[in-house]
Amino acid sequence: MSKSLNYKQLFHLLVFILIATSAANSQERIIENFNKEWKFARFGAMPDGSILQEPENLDEAHYDDSDWRVLSVPHDWGIEGPFRADLPNQTGKLPWAGIGWYRKNFTSPKSDAGKRVFIEFDGAMSGTTVWVNGGFAGEWPYGYSSFRFDITNHIKVGEENTVAVRLDNKEESSRWYPGGGIYRHVRLVKTNPVHIAHWGVFVTTPEVSKEKATVHIKTDIENASKNLEVLHEIFTKGDNPLKVAEQKTKFIAEVTIEIANPKLWDLETPNLYEVRTTLIQDGKPIDNYVTSFGIRTIEFTANNGFLLNGARVQINGVCQHHDLGPLGTAINIRAMERQIEILKAFGTNAIRTAHNPPAPEFLDLCDKMGILVQVEAFDVWNKKKLDNDYASLFGAWHERDLRAMVKRDRNHPSVIMWSTGNEMIELREGQDAPIAMMLADIIKSEDATRPTTFGNSRPEGLINGFQETADVHGINYKPHLYEEFHQANPNIPLYGSETASTVSSRGEYFFPVSENKNEGSGGYFQVSSYDFSAPNWAYRVDIEFEAQDRNPFVMGEFVWTGFDYIGEPTPYNKDKTNLLNFTNPEEKEKMKVELEKLGGNIPPRSSYFGIVDLCGFPKDRYYLYQSKWRPDLPMAHILPHWNWPERVGEVTPVFVYTSGDEAELFLNGKSLGKRKKAPYQYRLRWDDVVYKPGTLKVVAYKDGKVWAIDEVKTTKKANKLEMEADRNIVIADGQDLSFVTVKISDNNGLTVPRTHNNVSYSIEGPGVIIGIGNGDPTNHESFQANQRKVFNGLALVIIRTKNGEPGEIVLKAESEGLKASRISIKSISE
Ligand code: GAL
């Protein structure tokens, strides 16, 4: 061995030998993680606002990238910031636009000879072009699609190879924060020339009963030859997989296998199975492929709602954009899982992936956690909403993107409908119904087991022929038209594809309380949490609840939105604010001055729509949904907080959200009266409470019996920091996360509302702080820092473990004038 070999080279050599030997021993498919050790550089629009000329020849193998940054993907370059006042707030005031290059060297072992080699991207934002050793390997512009390129002919077997990826994010291409970069996983897949095609196994369950299910498996083979056999083995999925059926035949594309006493997939017990497929040639296995699936039936009815396994399930859904709050768009499985846990906690059972296909792992989680999903393809078709949006690609790419979406996701039991798009201009204008039908046909040709749908925001689209172009009709923000639509189209199943769009900031309340939806803004670009505010096209939560209850033929709703997301800070959207939003003349004057000072570049950069904020902390609305969507959970919630030293003697309305049917409110032990919910009433109100400090207590009843109790107290002054981790034990795999909630408390441990103290953090042990947030939509502090203000008493610190380094992680929080806090998290080997 050469003396000059350093540790790094030695390491590469070892990895090479390992890969080469394992590959040589295997005749079957090899899947290699391709996420690590990329070189990265940005050009064009730079984060600081300057322009850096993109050099030539970046695609070539010999280009000197030695001074580029080394990183792993998934990666989102936009979330690194900084927030810039001059950037559009519709996309989060973050520098996601511009050109990004990723380059990676890899060794192709000798055993690659004779193999097909593919590079697979689960998604890259956006305008991807890929070269291998300087040769063009392929392009895929849509940032939300998964795709792969066959790079066999570009690879030099037994040598070093270079892959170069160029991404180009155009300004004015998205109505929300899209992120930037290779933000999902990448892998190399190596197969024999005869192999199972990309997404080549399609499993359906045409007959399902308690006694048996038929499992239909369709297998596509590339370069199929004679003497092929195929073995399908079906296992239960989980900790102790059990084989429940198998079949080996001479290769035929479609087989049917029976399973006795199948365990059905449903929301409470999301049982899963997997088919392990082995392709055999001349008695030798030459490829293997694993497909996860579930056994369930879905039915969409025009009169009786949505049926899962024959029983009605009201769709209590939310729309979700794809960002993960302070982590941006770079996917992380634990972060997605936490989002779903939070959504489920207030009763969500369905998610619409607005307005694009999600990461594949997101659907794996929905399968596992019992969530129904509507997967959506596009936000526009041929007619643009923005200058550089998908409309410019639609003609050339819609078919490839749509097929990629359906083929990738059609085995997930969680997926129940395919949406061809959201509020398309064509649909508003009543033109081009043929496009809608063509898209539906493409979907049907890949999967005829699920209905097509779209989100329709215009009454014209309900009657101009468009209503015939999808199997199931989704109406955005028109609860008053449900009945009319149903009468005119008695055979079309109907649901609210986007509802409410109520806006609020966690922990903010403005007085006097106004029920006018255009009012309720105040403070520094915040929106009141009395839950009456909504943009012009939208309305408060209760109106949708009533429409759903009065029209039981409606299958349910998808609220806009579950989580706050980065971008689209309506009512402070597009760098212009609506001064009329301020009820209080003093606030209005203050805001005018502020606006002049800011020169129009107002700070809001993330949405106010969420039922929970950008960190996942519940807003009051969380409890309103919970009271309706989890009627069997005893709960009551009082709003607002009770720290109003400046309001002593003033009317300060108190609302209660409860799953009970009546409630009695007490202030400092004195009853303020009992209120009972009237039909179609969803919140209980005490509008004339005169503020004095102390304790507000509510006792909620159901059917005359005490059902739930809640209490809100005026706190003492801020005294200490407290921290709580969602999980104190995490896995040392370099991926797992602990989400630590930071609270500012008084000496009794009560969270002190209206606190905005600056807190700094230090970490010891095998963990890194990868994100920090507080849920304030106006905050421009970096998401990637070790200090930040809390927002109304709370902040979030996200810690990632280090791969292969178990041990104790200690996070310390300090803030001037407050007792410091320390939390210990154990990182353990898998
Ligand atoms: C809808 C649109 C969503 C979002 C929402 C905000 O019309 O489909 O993408 O913009 O309005 O209320």
Residues whose N, C-alpha, C, O or C-beta is under 5 A from the ligand:
A	BS01	GAL	N422 E423 S501
